Protein backbone atom coordinates (compact mmCIF):
# COMPACT_ATOMS: atom_id res chain seq x y z
CA UNK A 1 0.00 0.00 0.00
CA UNK A 2 2.78 2.44 0.88
CA UNK A 3 4.43 1.95 -2.56
CA UNK A 4 1.31 2.93 -4.51
CA UNK A 5 1.87 5.61 -7.13
CA UNK A 6 -1.19 7.37 -8.49
CA UNK A 7 -1.53 7.89 -12.27
CA UNK A 8 -1.23 11.50 -13.38
CA UNK A 9 -4.72 11.59 -14.88
CA UNK A 10 -6.22 10.71 -11.50
CA UNK A 11 -4.22 13.42 -9.75
CA UNK A 12 -5.41 15.97 -12.31
CA UNK A 13 -9.00 14.72 -12.05
CA UNK A 14 -8.84 15.15 -8.29
CA UNK A 15 -7.60 18.70 -8.82
CA UNK A 16 -10.60 19.45 -11.06
CA UNK A 17 -12.81 18.99 -8.01
CA UNK A 18 -11.31 22.22 -6.70
CA UNK A 19 -13.09 24.46 -9.18
CA UNK A 20 -16.42 24.88 -7.42
CA UNK A 21 -14.98 25.58 -3.93
CA UNK A 22 -12.35 27.84 -5.51
CA UNK A 23 -15.03 29.75 -7.40
CA UNK A 24 -16.91 30.32 -4.13
CA UNK A 25 -13.87 31.51 -2.19
CA UNK A 26 -12.31 33.52 -5.04
CA UNK A 27 -15.55 35.34 -5.85
CA UNK A 28 -15.93 35.84 -2.12
CA UNK A 29 -13.26 38.50 -2.49
CA UNK A 30 -15.81 40.48 -4.50
CA UNK A 31 -18.70 39.63 -2.17
CA UNK A 32 -18.11 42.49 0.27
CA UNK A 33 -17.97 44.96 -2.62
CA UNK A 34 -21.08 43.42 -4.21
CA UNK A 35 -23.09 43.61 -1.00
CA UNK A 36 -22.05 47.18 -0.16
CA UNK A 37 -21.84 48.93 -3.54
CA UNK A 38 -24.29 46.89 -5.66
CA UNK A 39 -26.82 45.41 -3.23
CA UNK A 40 -26.73 48.51 -1.01
CA UNK A 41 -26.04 46.91 2.39
CA UNK A 42 -23.78 48.48 5.03
CA UNK A 43 -20.18 47.25 5.40
CA UNK A 44 -20.46 46.90 9.18
CA UNK A 45 -23.64 44.82 8.93
CA UNK A 46 -22.21 42.52 6.26
CA UNK A 47 -18.97 42.00 8.18
CA UNK A 48 -20.89 41.03 11.31
CA UNK A 49 -23.28 38.84 9.34
CA UNK A 50 -20.48 36.87 7.69
CA UNK A 51 -18.90 36.20 11.08
CA UNK A 52 -22.18 35.06 12.64
CA UNK A 53 -22.88 32.72 9.74
CA UNK A 54 -19.56 31.01 10.48
CA UNK A 55 -20.78 30.21 13.97
CA UNK A 56 -23.87 28.54 12.50
CA UNK A 57 -21.52 26.60 10.22
CA UNK A 58 -19.92 24.92 13.25
CA UNK A 59 -22.81 22.54 13.80
CA UNK A 60 -23.38 21.99 10.08
CA UNK A 61 -19.75 21.17 9.27
CA UNK A 62 -19.50 18.62 12.07
CA UNK A 63 -22.71 16.98 10.85
CA UNK A 64 -21.37 16.77 7.28
CA UNK A 65 -18.07 15.32 8.50
CA UNK A 66 -19.87 12.70 10.56
CA UNK A 67 -22.02 11.78 7.57
CA UNK A 68 -18.91 11.27 5.43
CA UNK A 69 -17.37 9.00 8.08
CA UNK A 70 -20.61 7.00 8.30
CA UNK A 71 -21.27 6.73 4.54
CA UNK A 72 -20.96 3.30 2.95
CA UNK A 73 -21.79 3.06 -0.76
CA UNK A 74 -20.60 1.47 -3.97
CA UNK A 75 -19.01 4.84 -4.84
CA UNK A 76 -17.08 5.01 -1.56
CA UNK A 77 -17.38 7.28 1.45
CA UNK A 78 -16.71 10.74 0.04
CA UNK A 79 -17.20 10.53 -3.74
CA UNK A 80 -21.03 10.32 -3.68
CA UNK A 81 -21.30 13.82 -2.26
CA UNK A 82 -19.64 15.27 -5.35
CA UNK A 83 -22.32 13.65 -7.50
CA UNK A 84 -25.29 14.60 -5.35
CA UNK A 85 -24.58 18.13 -4.16
CA UNK A 86 -22.64 19.84 -6.95
CA UNK A 87 -25.92 21.16 -8.50
CA UNK A 88 -26.97 22.54 -5.11
CA UNK A 89 -23.75 24.52 -4.72
CA UNK A 90 -23.98 25.79 -8.31
CA UNK A 91 -27.48 27.16 -7.69
CA UNK A 92 -26.49 28.72 -4.35
CA UNK A 93 -23.55 30.53 -5.98
CA UNK A 94 -25.85 32.14 -8.55
CA UNK A 95 -28.42 33.18 -5.94
CA UNK A 96 -25.78 34.79 -3.72
CA UNK A 97 -24.74 37.11 -6.59
CA UNK A 98 -28.26 38.02 -7.68
CA UNK A 99 -30.16 41.18 -6.74
CA UNK A 100 -33.80 40.30 -6.01
CA UNK A 101 -36.70 42.72 -6.61
CA UNK A 102 -36.92 43.33 -2.86
CA UNK A 103 -36.21 46.32 -0.64
CA UNK A 104 -35.27 47.00 2.97
CA UNK A 105 -35.56 44.15 5.45
CA UNK A 106 -36.81 41.71 2.81
CA UNK A 107 -33.64 42.14 0.76
CA UNK A 108 -31.50 41.75 3.88
CA UNK A 109 -33.27 38.49 4.78
CA UNK A 110 -32.77 37.25 1.21
CA UNK A 111 -29.00 37.71 1.42
CA UNK A 112 -28.84 36.11 4.87
CA UNK A 113 -30.61 33.02 3.53
CA UNK A 114 -28.61 32.99 0.28
CA UNK A 115 -25.31 33.26 2.13
CA UNK A 116 -26.21 30.52 4.61
CA UNK A 117 -27.29 28.25 1.73
CA UNK A 118 -24.07 28.98 -0.17
CA UNK A 119 -21.77 27.96 2.66
CA UNK A 120 -23.84 24.96 3.73
CA UNK A 121 -23.68 23.68 0.14
CA UNK A 122 -19.97 24.53 0.07
CA UNK A 123 -19.41 22.23 3.05
CA UNK A 124 -21.27 19.40 1.31
CA UNK A 125 -18.65 19.53 -1.45
CA UNK A 126 -15.49 20.76 0.26
CA UNK A 127 -15.49 18.44 3.29
CA UNK A 128 -15.96 15.22 1.26
CA UNK A 129 -13.48 16.49 -1.35
CA UNK A 130 -10.75 17.10 1.22
CA UNK A 131 -11.60 13.86 3.04
CA UNK A 132 -10.84 11.92 -0.15
CA UNK A 133 -7.13 12.77 -0.15
CA UNK A 134 -6.02 10.25 2.54
CA UNK A 135 -8.50 7.74 1.08
CA UNK A 136 -6.92 8.10 -2.37
CA UNK A 137 -3.25 8.25 -1.27
CA UNK A 138 -2.42 6.32 1.94
CA UNK A 139 1.32 7.05 1.72
CA UNK A 140 2.37 10.49 3.11
CA UNK A 141 4.92 11.11 0.34
CA UNK A 142 2.47 10.24 -2.44
CA UNK A 143 -0.18 12.27 -0.62
CA UNK A 144 2.15 15.27 -0.74
CA UNK A 145 2.68 14.73 -4.49
CA UNK A 146 -1.11 14.51 -4.95
CA UNK A 147 -1.49 17.69 -2.91
CA UNK A 148 1.08 19.35 -5.17
CA UNK A 149 -0.82 18.54 -8.37
CA UNK A 150 -4.05 19.46 -6.63
CA UNK A 151 -2.63 22.83 -5.59
CA UNK A 152 -1.26 23.47 -9.07
CA UNK A 153 -4.65 22.83 -10.67
CA UNK A 154 -6.40 24.82 -7.97
CA UNK A 155 -4.19 27.86 -8.41
CA UNK A 156 -4.74 27.79 -12.15
CA UNK A 157 -8.41 28.02 -11.20
CA UNK A 158 -7.56 30.80 -8.74
CA UNK A 159 -5.99 32.77 -11.58
CA UNK A 160 -9.03 32.21 -13.77
CA UNK A 161 -11.58 32.95 -11.04
CA UNK A 162 -9.82 35.84 -9.30
CA UNK A 163 -8.78 37.60 -12.50
CA UNK A 164 -11.71 36.45 -14.63
CA UNK A 165 -14.64 37.28 -12.36
CA UNK A 166 -13.94 41.04 -12.14
CA UNK A 167 -13.50 41.15 -15.92
CA UNK A 168 -16.52 38.98 -16.73
CA UNK A 169 -18.86 40.88 -14.42
CA UNK A 170 -18.04 44.04 -16.43
CA UNK A 171 -18.11 42.41 -19.88
CA UNK A 172 -21.43 40.66 -19.22
CA UNK A 173 -23.13 43.56 -17.46
CA UNK A 174 -24.49 45.48 -20.48
CA UNK A 175 -24.12 48.54 -18.29
CA UNK A 176 -26.02 47.00 -15.35
CA UNK A 177 -23.57 45.94 -12.57
CA UNK A 178 -26.03 43.59 -10.86
CA UNK A 179 -26.63 41.76 -14.13
CA UNK A 180 -22.89 41.37 -14.69
CA UNK A 181 -22.36 39.78 -11.28
CA UNK A 182 -25.21 37.33 -11.80
CA UNK A 183 -24.13 36.26 -15.30
CA UNK A 184 -20.51 35.77 -14.23
CA UNK A 185 -21.70 33.63 -11.30
CA UNK A 186 -23.84 31.54 -13.67
CA UNK A 187 -20.84 30.87 -15.92
CA UNK A 188 -18.68 29.81 -12.98
CA UNK A 189 -21.47 27.62 -11.59
CA UNK A 190 -21.81 25.75 -14.89
CA UNK A 191 -18.08 25.10 -15.17
CA UNK A 192 -17.95 24.02 -11.54
CA UNK A 193 -20.70 21.48 -12.04
CA UNK A 194 -18.87 19.95 -15.02
CA UNK A 195 -15.47 19.74 -13.28
CA UNK A 196 -16.90 18.33 -10.05
CA UNK A 197 -18.59 15.50 -11.91
CA UNK A 198 -15.36 14.77 -13.83
CA UNK A 199 -13.58 14.47 -10.49
CA UNK A 200 -16.24 12.02 -9.32
CA UNK A 201 -15.87 9.95 -12.49
CA UNK A 202 -12.08 9.50 -12.54
CA UNK A 203 -10.99 9.35 -8.87
CA UNK A 204 -10.99 6.14 -6.81
CA UNK A 205 -10.89 5.67 -3.04
CA UNK A 206 -8.34 3.04 -1.95
CA UNK A 207 -8.47 2.99 1.86
CA UNK A 208 -11.61 1.10 2.93
CA UNK A 209 -13.60 2.33 5.93
CA UNK A 210 -12.80 0.68 9.23
CA UNK A 211 -15.08 -2.17 10.23
CA UNK A 212 -17.24 -2.11 13.33
CA UNK A 213 -19.70 0.46 14.68
CA UNK A 214 -18.95 4.15 14.46
CA UNK A 215 -17.78 5.81 17.66
CA UNK A 216 -20.03 8.42 19.24
CA UNK A 217 -19.45 12.06 18.36
CA UNK A 218 -18.16 12.71 21.86
CA UNK A 219 -15.52 9.99 21.42
CA UNK A 220 -14.44 11.39 18.04
CA UNK A 221 -14.13 14.90 19.43
CA UNK A 222 -12.18 13.55 22.40
CA UNK A 223 -9.74 11.89 19.98
CA UNK A 224 -9.31 15.16 18.11
CA UNK A 225 -8.82 17.23 21.24
CA UNK A 226 -6.19 14.78 22.49
CA UNK A 227 -4.16 15.33 19.32
CA UNK A 228 -1.58 18.09 19.55
CA UNK A 229 -1.26 18.01 15.76
CA UNK A 230 -5.00 18.65 15.38
CA UNK A 231 -5.04 21.51 17.89
CA UNK A 232 -2.13 23.17 16.14
CA UNK A 233 -3.57 22.57 12.68
CA UNK A 234 -6.95 24.06 13.59
CA UNK A 235 -5.40 27.21 15.04
CA UNK A 236 -3.03 27.63 12.09
CA UNK A 237 -5.87 27.12 9.59
CA UNK A 238 -7.99 29.76 11.30
CA UNK A 239 -5.23 32.36 11.15
CA UNK A 240 -4.41 31.29 7.59
CA UNK A 241 -8.04 31.91 6.62
CA UNK A 242 -7.66 35.52 7.74
CA UNK A 243 -4.34 35.86 5.93
CA UNK A 244 -5.63 34.54 2.60
CA UNK A 245 -8.88 36.48 2.75
CA UNK A 246 -7.52 39.94 3.54
CA UNK A 247 -5.92 40.74 0.15
CA UNK A 248 -8.88 39.15 -1.68
CA UNK A 249 -11.46 41.17 0.25
CA UNK A 250 -9.60 44.48 0.39
CA UNK A 251 -7.88 44.39 -3.01
CA UNK A 252 -10.86 45.88 -4.85
CA UNK A 253 -10.93 48.78 -2.36
CA UNK A 254 -7.16 49.21 -2.61
CA UNK A 255 -7.14 49.67 -6.37
CA UNK A 256 -10.35 51.70 -6.53
CA UNK A 257 -9.57 54.09 -3.65
CA UNK A 258 -5.82 54.14 -2.97
CA UNK A 259 -4.46 53.49 -6.46
CA UNK A 260 -7.30 55.17 -8.35
CA UNK A 261 -7.18 52.43 -11.01
CA UNK A 262 -9.95 49.88 -10.33
CA UNK A 263 -9.34 48.21 -13.70
CA UNK A 264 -6.05 46.80 -12.35
CA UNK A 265 -7.67 44.52 -9.76
CA UNK A 266 -8.06 41.73 -12.33
CA UNK A 267 -4.40 41.76 -13.46
CA UNK A 268 -3.31 42.08 -9.81
CA UNK A 269 -5.26 38.98 -8.79
CA UNK A 270 -4.08 37.15 -11.90
CA UNK A 271 -0.43 37.88 -11.12
CA UNK A 272 -1.01 36.70 -7.57
CA UNK A 273 -2.37 33.45 -8.99
CA UNK A 274 0.77 33.04 -11.10
CA UNK A 275 2.79 33.46 -7.92
CA UNK A 276 0.76 30.69 -6.28
CA UNK A 277 1.41 28.34 -9.21
CA UNK A 278 5.15 29.06 -9.13
CA UNK A 279 5.12 28.49 -5.38
CA UNK A 280 3.62 25.01 -5.81
CA UNK A 281 6.38 24.11 -8.27
CA UNK A 282 9.05 25.38 -5.88
CA UNK A 283 7.37 23.57 -2.98
CA UNK A 284 7.64 20.22 -4.74
CA UNK A 285 11.39 20.64 -5.13
CA UNK A 286 11.92 21.88 -1.58
CA UNK A 287 9.88 19.15 0.12
CA UNK A 288 11.77 16.44 -1.77
CA UNK A 289 14.93 17.60 0.03
CA UNK A 290 13.79 19.20 3.29
CA UNK A 291 11.33 18.57 6.13
CA UNK A 292 7.99 19.95 4.97
CA UNK A 293 7.28 21.51 8.37
CA UNK A 294 10.43 23.64 8.08
CA UNK A 295 9.57 24.57 4.50
CA UNK A 296 6.11 25.69 5.63
CA UNK A 297 7.43 27.89 8.45
CA UNK A 298 10.09 29.44 6.20
CA UNK A 299 7.51 30.25 3.54
CA UNK A 300 5.27 32.00 6.07
CA UNK A 301 8.13 34.10 7.45
CA UNK A 302 9.16 35.12 3.94
CA UNK A 303 5.56 35.98 3.09
CA UNK A 304 5.32 38.23 6.15
CA UNK A 305 8.31 40.23 4.90
CA UNK A 306 6.78 40.67 1.43
CA UNK A 307 3.40 41.71 2.80
CA UNK A 308 4.96 44.25 5.16
CA UNK A 309 6.72 45.84 2.20
CA UNK A 310 3.31 46.66 0.67
CA UNK A 311 3.35 49.68 2.99
CA UNK A 312 5.79 51.28 0.56
CA UNK A 313 3.53 50.80 -2.46
CA UNK A 314 1.37 53.46 -4.04
CA UNK A 315 -0.09 54.77 -7.26
CA UNK A 316 3.37 55.90 -8.40
CA UNK A 317 4.97 52.53 -7.56
CA UNK A 318 2.90 50.05 -9.52
CA UNK A 319 5.85 47.77 -10.41
CA UNK A 320 6.67 47.39 -6.71
CA UNK A 321 3.06 46.57 -5.81
CA UNK A 322 2.80 43.92 -8.51
CA UNK A 323 6.22 42.44 -7.70
CA UNK A 324 5.30 42.11 -4.02
CA UNK A 325 1.99 40.49 -4.99
CA UNK A 326 3.89 37.92 -7.04
CA UNK A 327 6.43 37.18 -4.29
CA UNK A 328 4.00 37.07 -1.36
CA UNK A 329 1.72 34.69 -3.25
CA UNK A 330 4.73 32.58 -4.23
CA UNK A 331 5.33 32.08 -0.50
CA UNK A 332 1.68 31.10 0.01
CA UNK A 333 1.98 28.71 -2.92
CA UNK A 334 4.95 26.99 -1.30
CA UNK A 335 2.90 26.33 1.83
CA UNK A 336 -0.29 25.21 0.03
CA UNK A 337 0.52 21.53 -0.79
CA UNK A 338 1.87 21.06 2.73
CA UNK A 339 -1.30 22.52 4.21
CA UNK A 340 -3.47 20.28 2.02
CA UNK A 341 -1.61 17.11 3.01
CA UNK A 342 -1.70 18.02 6.69
CA UNK A 343 -5.26 16.74 7.24
CA UNK A 344 -4.28 13.27 6.06
CA UNK A 345 -1.18 13.29 8.26
CA UNK A 346 -3.23 14.26 11.32
CA UNK A 347 -5.84 11.60 10.51
CA UNK A 348 -3.09 8.97 10.29
CA UNK A 349 -1.63 10.15 13.60
CA UNK A 350 -5.02 9.77 15.32
CA UNK A 351 -5.58 6.35 13.72
CA UNK A 352 -2.19 5.19 14.97
CA UNK A 353 -2.84 6.36 18.54
CA UNK A 354 -6.59 5.77 18.88
CA UNK A 355 -7.26 2.97 16.37
CA UNK A 356 -10.09 5.04 14.87
CA UNK A 357 -10.38 6.87 11.53
CA UNK A 358 -12.13 10.22 11.86
CA UNK A 359 -11.21 11.75 8.51
CA UNK A 360 -14.57 13.38 7.77
CA UNK A 361 -14.98 14.83 11.25
CA UNK A 362 -11.36 15.99 11.27
CA UNK A 363 -11.66 17.70 7.89
CA UNK A 364 -14.94 19.29 9.03
CA UNK A 365 -13.27 20.87 12.05
CA UNK A 366 -10.32 22.15 10.01
CA UNK A 367 -12.68 23.38 7.30
CA UNK A 368 -14.72 25.15 9.95
CA UNK A 369 -11.56 26.74 11.37
CA UNK A 370 -10.82 28.08 7.89
CA UNK A 371 -14.37 29.44 7.67
CA UNK A 372 -14.00 31.11 11.06
CA UNK A 373 -10.82 32.70 9.75
CA UNK A 374 -12.66 33.84 6.63
CA UNK A 375 -15.47 35.23 8.78
CA UNK A 376 -12.99 37.02 11.03
CA UNK A 377 -11.38 38.39 7.89
CA UNK A 378 -14.72 39.81 6.72
CA UNK A 379 -15.33 41.25 10.19
CA UNK A 380 -11.85 42.82 10.19
CA UNK A 381 -12.38 44.35 6.74
CA UNK A 382 -15.85 45.60 7.63
CA UNK A 383 -14.66 46.88 11.00
CA UNK A 384 -11.67 48.74 9.55
CA UNK A 385 -13.80 50.30 6.80
CA UNK A 386 -16.42 51.36 9.33
CA UNK A 387 -13.87 52.67 11.86
CA UNK A 388 -12.04 54.70 9.22
CA UNK A 389 -15.32 56.20 7.93
CA UNK A 390 -15.24 54.58 4.49
CA UNK A 391 -18.18 55.81 2.39
CA UNK A 392 -19.55 53.31 -0.13
CA UNK A 393 -19.75 54.57 -3.70
CA UNK A 394 -17.59 57.65 -3.05
CA UNK A 395 -14.48 57.89 -5.23
CA UNK A 396 -12.50 60.36 -3.06
CA UNK A 397 -12.15 58.85 0.41
CA UNK A 398 -10.71 60.52 3.52
CA UNK A 399 -6.98 59.92 4.26
CA UNK A 400 -7.88 57.81 7.29
CA UNK A 401 -9.99 55.48 5.15
CA UNK A 402 -7.13 55.14 2.66
CA UNK A 403 -4.68 54.32 5.45
CA UNK A 404 -7.04 51.65 6.76
CA UNK A 405 -7.25 50.04 3.32
CA UNK A 406 -3.44 50.05 3.00
CA UNK A 407 -3.16 48.35 6.41
CA UNK A 408 -5.58 45.65 5.23
CA UNK A 409 -3.22 44.92 2.34
CA UNK A 410 0.05 45.01 4.29
CA UNK A 411 0.56 45.13 8.06
CA UNK A 412 -2.48 43.11 9.12
CA UNK A 413 -1.90 40.12 6.77
CA UNK A 414 1.83 40.24 7.61
CA UNK A 415 0.97 39.80 11.29
CA UNK A 416 -1.26 36.85 10.36
CA UNK A 417 1.62 35.21 8.46
CA UNK A 418 3.89 35.61 11.48
CA UNK A 419 1.18 34.06 13.64
CA UNK A 420 0.88 30.99 11.40
CA UNK A 421 4.67 30.56 11.36
CA UNK A 422 4.85 30.74 15.16
CA UNK A 423 2.02 28.25 15.68
CA UNK A 424 3.52 25.70 13.29
CA UNK A 425 7.11 26.12 14.47
CA UNK A 426 6.37 25.58 18.16
CA UNK A 427 3.20 23.53 18.13
CA UNK A 428 3.08 21.07 15.21
CA UNK A 429 4.68 17.73 16.20
CA UNK A 430 4.71 15.81 12.88
CA UNK A 431 8.14 16.27 11.34
CA UNK A 432 9.86 14.07 8.77
CA UNK A 433 10.98 11.34 11.20
CA UNK A 434 7.56 11.12 12.87
CA UNK A 435 5.77 10.79 9.53
CA UNK A 436 8.07 8.01 8.34
CA UNK A 437 7.61 6.03 11.55
CA UNK A 438 3.84 6.56 11.49
CA UNK A 439 3.52 5.39 7.88
CA UNK A 440 5.48 2.21 8.59
CA UNK A 441 3.29 1.34 11.59
CA UNK A 442 0.01 2.00 9.77
CA UNK A 443 1.07 0.08 6.68
CA UNK A 444 1.86 -2.95 8.80
CA UNK A 445 -1.41 -2.64 10.73
CA UNK A 446 -3.61 -2.20 7.63
CA UNK A 447 -1.91 -5.11 5.88
CA UNK A 448 -2.59 -7.34 8.88
CA UNK A 449 -6.25 -6.24 9.02
CA UNK A 450 -6.74 -6.91 5.30
CA UNK A 451 -5.24 -10.41 5.56
Secondary structure as UniProt FT lines:
FT   TURN            2..3
FT   HELIX           8..16
FT   HELIX           18..33
FT   HELIX           34..38
FT   HELIX           43..70
FT   TURN            74..75
FT   HELIX           79..96
FT   HELIX           104..136
FT   HELIX           140..171
FT   TURN            174..175
FT   HELIX           177..202
FT   HELIX           217..225
FT   HELIX           228..253
FT   HELIX           254..258
FT   HELIX           262..264
FT   HELIX           265..287
FT   TURN            288..289
FT   HELIX           292..308
FT   HELIX           309..312
FT   TURN            315..316
FT   HELIX           318..354
FT   HELIX           359..387
FT   TURN            388..389
FT   TURN            392..393
FT   HELIX           399..409
FT   HELIX           411..427
FT   HELIX           432..450
//
